[in-house]
Amino acid sequence: MRATILLAAALLLGSSISGIAHDETPDADRETIKLSDTQVEAGHFAVTDAKGGVLEQHISVPGSIIPNGDRIARVAVRLLGTVSELRKQLGDHVDAGEVVAVIESREVAEAKSEYLAARLVFDLQQTLFDRAKNLFDRNVLSENDYLRARTTYQDARVKIETARQKLFALSLTAEQIEALPNQTPETLRQQELRAPISGRIAERRTELGALVGREGLESELYVIVDTRILWADLAVPLSDLPSVREGGDVRIVQGQEAFSATIRFISPLIDSTTRAARVVASVDNTSGALRPGMFVTADIPTARVAARVLVPKTALQTLNGSQTVFVRTPNGFSPRTVTIGRVGARDAEVLSGLDAGERFASTNTFVLKAELGKGEADHH
C-alpha cells in the first residue's frame, strides 16, 4: 500500500510508472530499476554514502513497565478517627506537602491537649528556674531552693518533650506542633493529612465519614504514584548476563516509541524455570506515554566494534534468499548482493559487495523491491 502511494507521488510530479524500466544487462546482478531524479526524490529513498563506523551490538529482551518503588507513597493514619474531608479524587495531581484529607479523632485531641498543658507548665517552670538561678548567682537564694527549682524545670522539660514525641508519632510535623497554641479548641480534634510526594492519586481507599485507624480498620486513605520516572522489569537470559552492567544505557521500545533508560539493578538470583535474571531499568517517562502494566522490549548494548562499511538495517532487503542493497546509478537503482557480518541495534556490517563511497538507498527500499518483483513478473 505504501509502495503504491510513493509511486503515485512520482506520477504527480510528472513521471509515469511506464517510465520505470528494467535493464537486463549481463553485467548486472539483477535488473536495474530506472528512475528519474524526480522519481527518486518523490520516493524518499534517502540516498546515502557507504562508510565505516562503530557498530553497537545489542541484545533484545522482553519486559514490562512497573511503578518506581521509590516514587510510590501512601497517605495513612496511625490513630482511630473519622474521615471528615477528602480533598482529592482519583487521578488528581498533588504536590508534596499538600493537604489531601482531614480526620477527626479523640486521640489526637487528647494528645494535642496534653502537649499544650505540658507547654504551659514548661514555660512557667522555665521562668521560675531563670529567676531562681539569678537569685542563686547573687547569693540571695539557698542552694537547696535552687536545686529544687532546677529539678522541677527539668521534669517539665521531659514532659513537654514526651508530649511532643507523641504528636510526631501521630504524623504531626514540627510546623504543625508549633502552631498548636494558635489553634482554636474546637479544631484540636482535627488532623490534616499531607501528601509525602508529588504525583497522581492512583487509589482512594476510603469514603467520607468512614472510621479509620487501628483495630483492623483501613489505615490507608490514598496511594500516590509519581509516573515521571518508571521502572522496566526485564528478564535477561543467563547467557547474556555477563554483557549487562548496572549503570548501563538501555533503549526501551513500546509500539512505535522509544525511551531512554538506565540499568539500576541486576538481581543476583536466577529464575530456575526461565534461566533468566531480573534486571530493573529506570525509564524517563516525562512525556507520560508509558503506563505501569505495559509490555515492552529492551535493547541493551553489549559491545561497540569498528566496521569497514555500515548500512542501516532499513537498507537491506532479501531477494532470492540473499541480502541486497539498492545502489544508486545514473539511471536509478541497481540491486547489489552483499554479505552481512555483525548486526547491531540499527546498523549492519557489510563484509563484501559494497565499498565505502558508493551511494545506496537507505529507506523505503521495500518500494524498490516491490517494483523489481513487478518487473520480473512482467517478463514472465
C-alpha positions as CSV (number, residue, x, y, z in Angstrom):
1,M,0.0,0.0,0.0
2,R,2.8,2.4,0.9
3,A,4.7,1.5,-2.2
4,T,1.7,2.4,-4.3
5,I,1.4,5.8,-2.5
6,L,5.1,6.6,-3.1
7,L,5.0,5.7,-6.8
8,A,1.7,7.7,-7.1
9,A,3.6,10.7,-5.7
10,A,6.1,10.2,-8.5
11,L,3.3,10.3,-11.1
12,L,2.0,13.6,-9.6
13,L,5.4,15.1,-10.2
14,G,5.2,14.5,-13.9
15,S,6.5,10.9,-14.3
16,S,4.7,7.8,-15.2
17,I,5.1,4.2,-14.0
18,S,5.7,3.2,-17.6
19,G,8.9,5.3,-17.3
20,I,10.3,2.7,-14.8
21,A,12.2,0.3,-16.9
22,H,14.3,-2.8,-16.1
23,D,17.8,-3.2,-17.7
24,E,18.7,-6.8,-18.1
25,T,22.4,-6.4,-19.0
26,P,24.5,-9.4,-18.3
27,D,26.9,-7.4,-16.1
28,A,24.2,-6.5,-13.5
29,D,23.4,-8.7,-10.5
30,R,19.8,-8.2,-11.4
31,E,17.7,-5.7,-13.4
32,T,18.4,-2.0,-12.9
33,I,15.3,-0.1,-11.8
34,K,15.3,3.1,-13.9
35,L,14.0,6.1,-12.2
36,S,14.4,9.8,-13.0
37,D,15.8,12.2,-10.4
38,T,12.3,13.5,-9.8
39,Q,11.0,10.0,-9.1
40,V,14.0,9.3,-6.7
41,E,13.2,12.5,-4.8
42,A,9.5,11.6,-4.6
43,G,10.3,8.1,-3.3
44,H,12.2,9.5,-0.3
45,F,14.8,6.8,-0.6
46,A,17.4,8.7,1.5
47,V,20.4,8.1,-0.8
48,T,23.4,7.7,1.5
49,D,27.2,7.3,1.0
50,A,28.5,3.9,2.3
51,K,31.1,4.4,5.0
52,G,32.6,2.8,8.1
53,G,31.7,3.5,11.7
54,V,31.2,2.0,15.1
55,L,28.7,-0.9,15.3
56,E,26.7,-1.2,18.5
57,Q,25.8,-4.8,19.2
58,H,22.9,-5.4,21.5
59,I,20.5,-8.0,22.9
60,S,16.7,-7.6,22.9
61,V,14.9,-8.9,25.9
62,P,11.2,-8.7,27.0
63,G,9.9,-6.8,30.0
64,S,7.1,-4.8,31.5
65,I,6.6,-1.4,33.0
66,I,6.1,-1.2,36.7
67,P,5.8,1.7,39.2
68,N,9.1,3.1,40.5
69,G,9.4,1.7,44.1
70,D,11.0,5.0,45.2
71,R,8.1,7.1,43.9
72,I,5.1,5.4,45.5
73,A,3.7,6.9,48.7
74,R,0.7,6.0,50.9
75,V,-1.3,8.5,52.9
76,A,-2.2,6.7,56.1
77,V,-3.4,7.4,59.6
78,R,-1.9,6.0,62.9
79,L,-4.9,6.6,65.1
80,L,-8.6,5.8,65.4
81,G,-10.7,8.5,63.8
82,T,-13.4,9.6,61.3
83,V,-12.7,10.9,57.8
84,S,-14.2,14.5,57.7
85,E,-12.7,15.7,54.5
86,L,-11.3,14.1,51.3
87,R,-9.9,16.9,49.2
88,K,-8.6,14.8,46.3
89,Q,-10.3,12.4,43.9
90,L,-8.9,9.5,41.9
91,G,-6.5,10.8,39.2
92,D,-5.9,14.2,40.7
93,H,-2.4,15.7,40.8
94,V,-1.0,16.5,44.2
95,D,2.1,18.4,45.3
96,A,4.4,17.3,48.1
97,G,3.1,18.7,51.4
98,E,-0.4,19.5,50.1
99,V,-3.3,18.7,52.4
100,V,-5.3,15.8,50.9
101,A,-7.6,14.8,53.7
102,V,-8.7,15.7,57.3
103,I,-9.7,13.3,60.0
104,E,-11.3,13.9,63.4
105,S,-10.0,11.9,66.4
106,R,-10.4,12.0,70.1
107,E,-7.0,10.5,70.4
108,V,-5.4,13.4,68.5
109,A,-7.4,15.9,70.6
110,E,-6.1,14.4,73.8
111,A,-2.5,14.3,72.6
112,K,-2.7,18.0,71.5
113,S,-4.3,19.0,74.8
114,E,-1.6,17.1,76.7
115,Y,1.1,18.9,74.7
116,L,-0.5,22.3,75.3
117,A,-0.8,21.7,79.0
118,A,2.8,20.5,79.2
119,R,3.9,23.6,77.3
120,L,2.2,25.9,79.8
121,V,3.9,24.2,82.7
122,F,7.2,24.2,81.0
123,D,7.1,27.9,80.2
124,L,6.2,28.6,83.8
125,Q,8.9,26.4,85.2
126,Q,11.5,27.9,82.8
127,T,10.6,31.4,84.1
128,L,10.9,30.3,87.7
129,F,14.1,28.5,87.1
130,D,15.7,31.5,85.4
131,R,14.7,33.7,88.4
132,A,16.0,31.1,90.9
133,K,19.3,30.9,89.0
134,N,19.6,34.7,89.0
135,L,19.0,34.8,92.8
136,F,21.3,31.9,93.5
137,D,24.1,33.7,91.5
138,R,23.6,36.7,93.7
139,N,23.7,34.6,96.8
140,V,20.2,35.5,97.7
141,L,18.7,32.0,97.2
142,S,19.9,28.9,99.1
143,E,21.4,26.0,97.1
144,N,18.6,23.7,98.1
145,D,16.0,26.0,96.8
146,Y,18.0,26.4,93.6
147,L,18.3,22.7,93.1
148,R,14.6,22.2,93.8
149,A,13.7,24.8,91.1
150,R,16.1,23.2,88.6
151,T,14.7,19.7,89.2
152,T,11.1,20.9,88.7
153,Y,12.2,22.7,85.4
154,Q,13.9,19.6,84.1
155,D,10.9,17.4,84.9
156,A,8.7,19.9,83.0
157,R,11.1,19.7,80.0
158,V,10.9,15.9,79.9
159,K,7.1,16.0,80.0
160,I,6.8,18.5,77.1
161,E,9.3,16.5,75.0
162,T,7.4,13.3,75.7
163,A,4.1,15.0,74.6
164,R,5.9,16.4,71.5
165,Q,7.2,13.0,70.5
166,K,3.7,11.5,70.9
167,L,2.4,14.1,68.3
168,F,5.3,13.2,66.0
169,A,4.1,9.6,66.3
170,L,0.7,10.7,65.2
171,S,2.2,12.2,62.0
172,L,2.1,15.9,63.0
173,T,5.0,17.9,61.6
174,A,7.2,20.3,63.7
175,E,5.4,23.3,62.0
176,Q,2.0,21.9,63.0
177,I,3.1,21.4,66.5
178,E,4.5,24.9,66.8
179,A,1.2,26.3,65.5
180,L,-1.0,24.5,68.1
181,P,-1.1,27.4,70.7
182,N,-2.9,29.4,67.9
183,Q,-5.4,26.7,67.1
184,T,-9.0,27.1,68.4
185,P,-10.2,24.5,70.9
186,E,-12.9,23.1,68.6
187,T,-10.3,22.3,65.9
188,L,-8.0,20.3,68.2
189,R,-9.7,17.0,67.2
190,Q,-8.9,17.6,63.6
191,Q,-5.7,16.4,61.9
192,E,-4.6,17.3,58.4
193,L,-3.0,14.6,56.2
194,R,-0.5,15.7,53.7
195,A,1.0,14.2,50.5
196,P,4.5,12.9,51.1
197,I,5.4,13.2,47.4
198,S,4.2,14.9,44.3
199,G,2.3,12.7,41.8
200,R,-1.2,11.5,41.0
201,I,-3.8,9.8,43.1
202,A,-3.7,6.2,42.0
203,E,-6.0,4.7,44.6
204,R,-8.6,6.1,47.1
205,R,-9.4,3.6,49.7
206,T,-11.9,5.3,52.0
207,E,-15.0,7.5,51.9
208,L,-16.3,10.5,53.9
209,G,-17.4,9.5,57.4
210,A,-15.5,6.2,57.3
211,L,-13.9,5.1,60.6
212,V,-10.2,4.5,60.0
213,G,-7.2,3.6,62.2
214,R,-6.3,0.7,64.4
215,E,-8.2,-2.5,65.3
216,G,-8.0,-3.9,61.8
217,L,-9.7,-1.0,60.1
218,E,-8.4,0.6,56.9
219,S,-5.5,2.9,57.7
220,E,-4.5,4.0,54.2
221,L,-6.6,6.7,52.6
222,Y,-4.7,7.4,49.3
223,V,-1.9,5.8,47.2
224,I,0.1,8.4,45.3
225,V,2.3,7.5,42.3
226,D,4.8,9.6,40.6
227,T,5.0,8.3,37.0
228,R,7.6,10.7,35.7
229,I,10.2,8.0,36.3
230,L,9.1,4.4,36.0
231,W,10.9,1.0,36.1
232,A,11.2,-1.5,33.3
233,D,11.2,-5.0,34.8
234,L,13.3,-7.1,32.3
235,A,14.2,-10.8,32.0
236,V,17.8,-11.2,30.8
237,P,18.9,-14.8,29.8
238,L,21.8,-16.2,31.9
239,S,24.0,-16.4,28.7
240,D,23.7,-12.7,28.1
241,L,24.1,-11.6,31.7
242,P,27.9,-11.1,31.6
243,S,27.4,-8.3,28.9
244,V,24.9,-6.4,31.1
245,R,26.1,-3.9,33.8
246,E,24.5,-1.7,36.3
247,G,24.5,2.0,35.2
248,G,24.4,0.9,31.5
249,D,22.2,2.6,29.0
250,V,19.1,0.8,27.7
251,R,16.6,1.6,24.9
252,I,13.0,0.8,25.8
253,V,10.6,0.2,22.9
254,Q,6.9,0.2,23.3
255,G,4.9,0.2,20.0
256,Q,6.5,2.8,17.7
257,E,8.1,4.8,20.5
258,A,11.5,4.5,22.2
259,F,12.6,5.7,25.6
260,S,15.9,6.2,27.3
261,A,16.6,4.1,30.4
262,T,19.4,3.2,32.7
263,I,20.0,-0.1,34.4
264,R,19.9,0.3,38.2
265,F,19.7,-3.2,39.5
266,I,20.7,-6.7,38.4
267,S,19.4,-9.5,40.6
268,P,22.0,-11.9,41.9
269,L,19.3,-14.7,41.6
270,I,18.5,-16.7,38.6
271,D,14.9,-18.0,37.9
272,S,15.1,-21.8,37.9
273,T,12.4,-22.1,35.3
274,T,13.3,-19.4,32.7
275,R,17.1,-19.4,33.5
276,A,16.9,-15.6,33.3
277,A,17.8,-12.9,35.8
278,R,15.7,-9.9,36.8
279,V,17.1,-6.6,35.6
280,V,15.4,-3.3,36.5
281,A,16.0,-0.2,34.4
282,S,14.9,3.3,35.3
283,V,12.9,4.9,32.5
284,D,12.4,8.6,31.8
285,N,8.6,9.0,31.3
286,T,8.4,12.8,31.3
287,S,6.1,12.5,28.3
288,G,3.6,10.3,30.2
289,A,3.4,7.8,27.3
290,L,4.3,4.8,29.4
291,R,1.9,3.3,32.0
292,P,2.6,0.5,34.5
293,G,1.5,-2.8,33.1
294,M,2.6,-2.2,29.5
295,F,4.7,-4.8,27.8
296,V,8.0,-3.5,26.3
297,T,11.2,-4.7,24.6
298,A,14.6,-3.5,25.8
299,D,17.6,-3.1,23.5
300,I,20.7,-3.5,25.7
301,P,24.0,-2.6,24.1
302,T,26.6,-5.3,24.7
303,A,29.7,-4.1,22.7
304,R,31.0,-1.4,20.3
305,V,33.1,-2.6,17.4
306,A,34.6,-0.8,14.4
307,A,33.3,-1.8,11.0
308,R,34.7,-1.0,7.5
309,V,31.3,-0.4,6.0
310,L,28.0,0.0,7.8
311,V,24.5,0.3,6.4
312,P,21.2,0.8,8.2
313,K,19.1,-2.3,8.5
314,T,16.3,-0.4,6.7
315,A,18.5,-0.5,3.6
316,L,18.5,-4.3,3.4
317,Q,16.0,-6.4,1.5
318,T,16.0,-10.2,0.9
319,L,16.0,-11.2,-2.8
320,N,16.2,-14.8,-3.8
321,G,17.5,-15.7,-0.3
322,S,20.3,-13.1,-0.4
323,Q,20.8,-9.8,1.5
324,T,20.5,-7.0,-1.0
325,V,21.1,-3.2,-1.1
326,F,20.0,-0.9,-3.9
327,V,23.0,1.0,-5.2
328,R,22.3,4.4,-6.9
329,T,23.2,4.6,-10.6
330,P,22.9,7.4,-13.1
331,N,19.6,5.9,-14.3
332,G,18.1,4.8,-11.0
333,F,19.0,1.9,-8.6
334,S,20.7,-1.4,-9.1
335,P,20.2,-4.3,-6.7
336,R,23.5,-5.5,-5.2
337,T,24.0,-8.7,-3.3
338,V,26.0,-8.1,-0.1
339,T,27.5,-10.3,2.6
340,I,26.4,-9.2,6.1
341,G,28.6,-9.7,9.2
342,R,27.8,-8.4,12.6
343,V,24.4,-6.8,13.2
344,G,23.7,-4.1,15.7
345,A,20.6,-2.3,17.0
346,R,20.1,-0.2,13.9
347,D,23.0,-1.0,11.6
348,A,24.6,-4.0,9.9
349,E,28.2,-4.6,8.9
350,V,28.8,-5.2,5.2
351,L,31.7,-7.6,4.6
352,S,31.6,-7.6,0.8
353,G,29.5,-6.4,-2.1
354,L,29.5,-2.7,-1.2
355,D,32.5,-0.4,-1.0
356,A,33.0,2.8,1.0
357,G,31.9,5.8,-1.0
358,E,29.2,4.0,-3.1
359,R,25.8,5.5,-2.8
360,F,22.7,3.4,-1.9
361,A,19.1,3.8,-0.8
362,S,18.7,3.6,3.0
363,T,15.0,3.9,3.4
364,N,11.8,2.8,1.6
365,T,13.7,0.1,-0.1
366,F,10.7,-2.2,0.0
367,V,9.3,0.1,-2.7
368,L,12.2,-0.8,-5.0
369,K,11.9,-4.5,-4.1
370,A,8.2,-4.4,-5.0
371,E,8.9,-2.7,-8.3
372,L,11.7,-5.1,-9.1
373,G,9.3,-8.1,-8.4
374,K,6.7,-6.5,-10.6
375,G,9.2,-6.2,-13.5
376,E,10.2,-9.8,-13.2
377,A,6.6,-10.9,-13.3
378,D,6.0,-8.9,-16.4
379,H,8.9,-10.6,-18.1
380,H,7.5,-14.0,-17.3
